[in-house]
């Protein structure tokens, strides 16, 4: 049962940011279907309490998401204003 709830929470987290941002990459504006992913503003590993918090999600295309992680921009600094 716990595993089922965790799976549901994960699905909700990954879908919610895409709906909130009109299914568009917040870095480059790409809106191609199947190319968008949810990005954790505050790092998934460092902030376990924010893992499923919708306000910690940001829609990015796969390319911009990879660039964020390559540059180490996954710690929330670029979009810290979104978390309040």
PyMOL commands that set and color helices and strands:
alter all, ss='L'
color gray80, all
select helices_A, chain A and resi 2-20+48-50+54-56+62-70+80-82
alter helices_A, ss='H'
color red, helices_A
select strands_A, chain A and resi 36-40+57-61
alter strands_A, ss='S'
color yellow, strands_A
deselect
rebuild
show_as cartoon
